[in-house]
Amino acid sequence: MNQTTSGWIHGFAGVLIFSGSLPATRLAVSDFDPIFLTVSRAAIAGLLAGALLLVFRQQRPIRSDIVPLLLVALCVVVGFPLLTALALQYVTSSHAIIYIGLLPLSTAIFGVLRGGERPRPAFWILSALGSSLVAGFALTQGASASPVGDALMLASIIVCGYGYAEGGRLSRRLGGWQVISWALVLSLPVMSLLSFFYMPVSWEGISTSAIVSLAYVSLFSMLIGFVFWYRGLAQGGIAAVGQLQLLQPFFGLLLSAVVLHESIGWPIFAVNIGVVLCVAVARRFASK
């Protein structure tokens, strides 16, 4: 198996895992404070990541890696989870998932700025068209959606795109699971303290579904998914493999309908189909 094919396989596995993140977060914020959810999931994943680094005796990052790792932590350990958790207090999971259609473009832009990649002009045209479909859909929601929720989701996409690109760049040298593990370990002291500070006074009213959702976003969304995702970005290219994120809305919408019993209207499916078609063609022009 060549490196490119391996990158696409790892990237696809990462997308499948991430697809459950928003539905699980939606379930979790029904009983947990968004801040507690953010810091506790990072603390749980950080403990596991630290154990993995010790067991496999990984060398510590060099001094020049510290700032990029802190930026990865700020974006994907804190920024994206917190912004999406806050957004899901205002909008449904199915509405928030539509914004995932902007992630490939965001990741590709930062892949150029941070990873030195150079997609062809046709790639940008098609990616911009797909993103326009997403933006147009959000605008047509008007009164049925929340401007606050939409703004938070848009901010989360920008933050996440940068975190993906920075992590993908570091993974070329450090390795996929090592990057997210070190980012989690660096944030562990602060996340642990905040977890105790924001911990619910009583767990009696916390539902089992919320606890299971917390476990999912802590272990899978925060650590295991990134092991596959960053390896895929490093092997197959940030801009190219990043386009696999366009499959995430389909899987996420299916989970929202099955797990959360949310109503999925035809406009959401139509937008997702249009975006996927745009990016499927754009993938051919992801590199010169």
C-alpha positions as CSV (number, residue, x, y, z in Angstrom):
1,M,0.0,0.0,0.0
2,N,1.5,3.4,-1.0
3,Q,1.6,6.4,1.3
4,T,-1.2,8.3,-0.4
5,T,-3.7,5.4,-0.2
6,S,-2.7,4.9,3.4
7,G,-3.4,8.5,4.0
8,W,-6.9,8.4,2.5
9,I,-7.7,5.2,4.6
10,H,-6.6,6.8,7.8
11,G,-8.3,10.0,7.0
12,F,-11.6,8.2,6.3
13,A,-11.4,6.4,9.6
14,G,-10.9,9.7,11.3
15,V,-13.9,11.2,9.6
16,L,-16.1,8.3,10.7
17,I,-15.1,8.8,14.3
18,F,-15.6,12.6,14.2
19,S,-19.0,12.2,12.7
20,G,-20.4,11.2,16.1
21,S,-18.9,14.3,17.8
22,L,-21.7,16.8,17.3
23,P,-24.6,14.4,18.1
24,A,-22.7,13.3,21.2
25,T,-22.0,16.9,22.2
26,R,-25.6,17.7,21.7
27,L,-26.6,14.9,24.1
28,A,-23.9,15.9,26.6
29,V,-24.8,19.6,26.9
30,S,-28.3,18.7,27.8
31,D,-27.0,17.8,31.3
32,F,-23.4,19.2,31.4
33,D,-22.2,22.8,31.4
34,P,-20.4,23.4,28.0
35,I,-17.3,24.6,29.8
36,F,-17.2,21.5,32.0
37,L,-17.7,19.3,29.0
38,T,-14.8,21.0,27.1
39,V,-12.3,20.8,29.9
40,S,-13.3,17.4,31.3
41,R,-13.1,15.7,27.8
42,A,-9.6,17.2,27.4
43,A,-8.5,16.1,30.9
44,I,-9.7,12.5,30.4
45,A,-8.1,12.3,27.0
46,G,-4.9,13.9,28.3
47,L,-4.5,11.3,31.0
48,L,-4.8,8.5,28.4
49,A,-2.5,10.3,26.0
50,G,0.1,10.7,28.8
51,A,-0.1,7.0,29.6
52,L,0.4,6.1,25.9
53,L,3.5,8.3,25.6
54,L,5.0,6.7,28.7
55,V,4.2,3.2,27.7
56,F,5.7,3.6,24.2
57,R,8.6,5.8,25.6
58,Q,8.2,8.6,23.1
59,Q,10.9,11.3,23.0
60,R,9.8,14.7,24.2
61,P,9.2,17.4,21.5
62,I,12.1,19.8,20.8
63,R,11.8,23.4,21.9
64,S,10.7,24.6,18.5
65,D,7.7,22.2,18.6
66,I,6.2,23.6,21.9
67,V,4.5,26.7,20.5
68,P,2.9,24.8,17.5
69,L,1.7,22.1,19.9
70,L,0.2,24.7,22.2
71,L,-1.6,26.2,19.2
72,V,-2.9,22.8,18.3
73,A,-4.1,22.4,21.8
74,L,-5.7,25.8,21.8
75,C,-7.6,25.1,18.6
76,V,-8.7,21.4,18.7
77,V,-8.5,20.6,22.4
78,V,-10.2,23.8,23.7
79,G,-11.4,26.0,20.9
80,F,-13.4,23.8,18.6
81,P,-15.0,21.7,21.4
82,L,-16.0,24.8,23.4
83,L,-17.4,26.7,20.5
84,T,-19.4,23.8,19.2
85,A,-20.7,23.0,22.7
86,L,-21.8,26.6,23.1
87,A,-23.4,26.6,19.6
88,L,-25.4,23.5,20.3
89,Q,-27.2,25.3,23.0
90,Y,-28.8,27.5,20.3
91,V,-29.0,25.2,17.3
92,T,-29.8,21.6,16.6
93,S,-27.1,19.0,15.8
94,S,-28.4,18.6,12.3
95,H,-28.2,22.4,11.7
96,A,-24.6,22.6,13.1
97,I,-23.4,19.7,11.0
98,I,-24.0,21.6,7.8
99,Y,-21.1,23.9,8.8
100,I,-18.8,20.9,8.6
101,G,-19.1,21.5,4.8
102,L,-16.8,24.6,5.4
103,L,-14.0,22.6,7.1
104,P,-12.3,21.3,3.9
105,L,-11.9,24.9,2.6
106,S,-10.7,26.1,6.0
107,T,-8.3,23.3,6.3
108,A,-7.0,23.8,2.8
109,I,-6.4,27.5,3.3
110,F,-4.4,26.9,6.4
111,G,-2.7,24.0,4.6
112,V,-1.3,26.5,2.2
113,L,-0.4,29.0,4.9
114,R,1.2,26.5,7.3
115,G,1.9,23.4,5.3
116,G,3.3,24.9,2.1
117,E,0.8,23.1,-0.2
118,R,-0.3,24.6,-3.5
119,P,-3.6,23.4,-4.9
120,R,-4.6,24.4,-8.4
121,P,-6.9,27.3,-9.1
122,A,-9.8,25.0,-10.1
123,F,-9.6,23.5,-6.6
124,W,-10.3,26.9,-5.0
125,I,-13.1,27.7,-7.4
126,L,-14.9,24.4,-6.7
127,S,-14.2,24.5,-2.9
128,A,-15.5,28.1,-2.8
129,L,-18.6,27.0,-4.6
130,G,-19.3,24.3,-2.1
131,S,-18.7,26.7,0.7
132,S,-21.1,29.2,-0.8
133,L,-23.8,26.5,-0.8
134,V,-23.3,26.1,2.9
135,A,-23.3,29.9,3.6
136,G,-26.4,30.3,1.5
137,F,-28.2,27.6,3.3
138,A,-27.4,29.2,6.7
139,L,-28.7,32.5,5.5
140,T,-32.0,31.1,4.3
141,Q,-32.7,29.7,7.7
142,G,-33.4,33.2,9.0
143,A,-35.8,33.1,12.0
144,S,-35.7,29.3,12.4
145,A,-32.0,29.4,13.3
146,S,-30.0,31.3,15.8
147,P,-27.5,34.0,14.7
148,V,-25.5,33.3,17.9
149,G,-25.3,29.6,17.2
150,D,-24.4,30.2,13.5
151,A,-21.6,32.7,14.5
152,L,-20.2,30.2,17.1
153,M,-20.2,27.4,14.5
154,L,-18.5,29.6,11.9
155,A,-15.8,30.5,14.5
156,S,-15.3,26.9,15.4
157,I,-14.7,26.0,11.7
158,I,-12.0,28.6,11.4
159,V,-10.3,27.5,14.6
160,C,-10.6,23.8,13.7
161,G,-9.2,24.3,10.2
162,Y,-6.1,25.9,11.6
163,G,-5.7,23.2,14.2
164,Y,-6.0,20.5,11.6
165,A,-3.4,22.1,9.3
166,E,-0.9,22.8,12.1
167,G,-1.3,19.3,13.5
168,G,-1.0,17.8,10.0
169,R,2.2,19.7,9.4
170,L,3.7,18.5,12.8
171,S,2.6,14.9,12.1
172,R,5.0,14.7,9.2
173,R,7.9,14.6,11.7
174,L,6.4,13.7,15.1
175,G,3.7,11.2,14.0
176,G,-0.1,11.5,14.1
177,W,-0.9,10.1,17.5
178,Q,2.2,11.8,19.1
179,V,1.0,15.2,18.0
180,I,-2.4,15.1,19.6
181,S,-1.0,13.2,22.6
182,W,1.6,15.9,23.3
183,A,-1.0,18.7,22.7
184,L,-3.3,17.0,25.3
185,V,-0.5,16.5,27.8
186,L,0.5,20.1,27.6
187,S,-3.0,21.3,28.3
188,L,-3.6,18.6,31.0
189,P,-2.7,20.7,34.1
190,V,-5.0,23.5,33.2
191,M,-7.8,21.3,32.0
192,S,-7.7,19.1,35.2
193,L,-7.9,22.1,37.5
194,L,-10.8,23.6,35.5
195,S,-12.6,20.2,35.5
196,F,-12.7,20.2,39.3
197,F,-13.8,23.8,39.4
198,Y,-16.7,23.3,36.9
199,M,-17.6,19.8,38.0
200,P,-21.4,19.4,38.7
201,V,-22.3,19.7,42.4
202,S,-24.4,16.6,42.1
203,W,-24.4,13.8,39.5
204,E,-27.8,12.5,40.4
205,G,-29.6,14.4,37.6
206,I,-27.1,13.5,35.0
207,S,-28.5,11.0,32.5
208,T,-26.7,7.9,31.3
209,S,-26.8,9.1,27.7
210,A,-25.0,12.3,28.8
211,I,-22.3,10.3,30.6
212,V,-21.8,8.0,27.6
213,S,-21.6,11.0,25.3
214,L,-18.9,12.5,27.5
215,A,-17.0,9.3,27.3
216,Y,-17.3,9.2,23.5
217,V,-16.1,12.8,22.9
218,S,-13.3,12.3,25.5
219,L,-11.9,9.0,24.1
220,F,-12.9,9.0,20.4
221,S,-13.4,12.6,19.4
222,M,-10.5,14.0,21.4
223,L,-7.9,11.3,21.0
224,I,-8.6,8.2,18.9
225,G,-10.1,10.1,15.9
226,F,-7.0,12.4,15.8
227,V,-4.6,9.4,15.7
228,F,-6.1,8.4,12.4
229,W,-6.8,12.0,11.1
230,Y,-3.4,13.5,11.6
231,R,-1.7,10.5,10.1
232,G,-4.0,10.7,7.1
233,L,-3.2,14.5,6.6
234,A,0.5,13.8,7.0
235,Q,0.5,11.0,4.4
236,G,-2.0,12.1,1.9
237,G,-1.7,15.9,2.0
238,I,-3.6,18.4,4.1
239,A,-5.7,19.9,1.3
240,A,-6.4,16.6,-0.4
241,V,-7.3,14.4,2.5
242,G,-9.1,17.3,4.2
243,Q,-11.8,17.0,1.5
244,L,-12.9,13.8,3.2
245,Q,-14.6,16.0,5.8
246,L,-17.4,16.5,3.2
247,L,-18.5,13.0,4.1
248,Q,-18.9,13.9,7.7
249,P,-22.2,15.8,7.4
250,F,-23.8,12.7,5.8
251,F,-22.7,10.4,8.6
252,G,-23.5,13.1,11.2
253,L,-27.0,13.7,9.9
254,L,-27.7,10.0,9.9
255,L,-26.6,9.8,13.5
256,S,-28.7,12.9,14.5
257,A,-31.8,11.3,13.0
258,V,-31.2,7.9,14.6
259,V,-29.8,8.9,18.0
260,L,-31.4,12.3,18.6
261,H,-34.5,11.8,16.5
262,E,-34.0,15.1,14.8
263,S,-36.0,15.9,11.7
264,I,-33.8,16.1,8.6
265,G,-35.4,18.1,5.9
266,W,-34.6,17.8,2.2
267,P,-32.8,21.2,1.9
268,I,-30.1,19.9,4.3
269,F,-29.6,16.8,2.2
270,A,-29.6,18.9,-1.0
271,V,-26.9,21.2,0.3
272,N,-24.8,18.3,1.4
273,I,-25.1,16.6,-2.0
274,G,-24.1,19.8,-3.8
275,V,-21.1,20.4,-1.5
276,V,-19.9,16.8,-1.8
277,L,-20.1,16.9,-5.6
278,C,-18.1,20.2,-5.7
279,V,-15.4,18.8,-3.5
280,A,-15.3,15.4,-5.2
281,V,-14.3,17.2,-8.4
282,A,-12.0,19.6,-6.5
283,R,-10.0,16.7,-5.0
284,R,-8.5,16.1,-8.5
285,F,-6.9,19.6,-8.3
286,A,-5.8,19.4,-4.7
287,S,-2.1,19.5,-5.7
288,K,-0.1,20.6,-8.7
